Amino acid sequence: MGSKKSTVTVKQIKSSIGTHKDHRATLRGLGLRKINSQRTLVDTPCVRGMIRKISYMVEVIQPNSSK
């Protein structure tokens, strides 16, 4: 019964210094604090929207397809 949820890994590549306050809050909402920090999150429309909002500060890391 357990369905496998797809995930997305996000990496912060730019500092939040000098950015808009709501962009900094979005970074914190994604769980990113410092440059090069990474988070693996459940791939939902909400998370995708947050990534799109701060796309200039983060990159999405594609998982290795080992299967």
Contacts in CASP RR format, 6 or more apart in sequence:
PFRMAT RR
TARGET T0000
AUTHOR 0000-0000-0000
METHOD contacts of the structure
MODEL  1
MGSKKSTVTVKQIKSSIGTHKDHRATLRGLGLRKINSQRTLVDTPCVRGM
IRKISYMVEVIQPNSSK
5 42 0 8 1.000
5 43 0 8 1.000
6 42 0 8 1.000
6 43 0 8 1.000
7 40 0 8 1.000
7 41 0 8 1.000
7 42 0 8 1.000
7 43 0 8 1.000
7 63 0 8 1.000
8 40 0 8 1.000
8 41 0 8 1.000
8 42 0 8 1.000
8 43 0 8 1.000
8 47 0 8 1.000
8 48 0 8 1.000
8 51 0 8 1.000
8 60 0 8 1.000
9 38 0 8 1.000
9 39 0 8 1.000
9 40 0 8 1.000
9 41 0 8 1.000
9 60 0 8 1.000
9 61 0 8 1.000
9 63 0 8 1.000
10 30 0 8 1.000
10 32 0 8 1.000
10 38 0 8 1.000
10 39 0 8 1.000
10 40 0 8 1.000
10 41 0 8 1.000
10 51 0 8 1.000
10 58 0 8 1.000
10 59 0 8 1.000
10 60 0 8 1.000
10 61 0 8 1.000
11 36 0 8 1.000
11 37 0 8 1.000
11 38 0 8 1.000
11 58 0 8 1.000
11 59 0 8 1.000
11 60 0 8 1.000
11 61 0 8 1.000
12 27 0 8 1.000
12 32 0 8 1.000
12 33 0 8 1.000
12 34 0 8 1.000
12 35 0 8 1.000
12 36 0 8 1.000
12 37 0 8 1.000
12 38 0 8 1.000
12 57 0 8 1.000
12 58 0 8 1.000
13 35 0 8 1.000
13 36 0 8 1.000
13 57 0 8 1.000
13 58 0 8 1.000
13 59 0 8 1.000
14 35 0 8 1.000
14 56 0 8 1.000
14 57 0 8 1.000
14 58 0 8 1.000
15 35 0 8 1.000
16 23 0 8 1.000
16 24 0 8 1.000
16 27 0 8 1.000
16 57 0 8 1.000
19 57 0 8 1.000
23 53 0 8 1.000
23 54 0 8 1.000
23 57 0 8 1.000
26 50 0 8 1.000
26 53 0 8 1.000
26 54 0 8 1.000
27 33 0 8 1.000
27 54 0 8 1.000
27 57 0 8 1.000
27 58 0 8 1.000
29 50 0 8 1.000
30 39 0 8 1.000
30 41 0 8 1.000
30 47 0 8 1.000
30 50 0 8 1.000
30 51 0 8 1.000
30 54 0 8 1.000
30 58 0 8 1.000
31 37 0 8 1.000
31 39 0 8 1.000
32 39 0 8 1.000
32 58 0 8 1.000
38 61 0 8 1.000
41 47 0 8 1.000
51 58 0 8 1.000
51 60 0 8 1.000
END
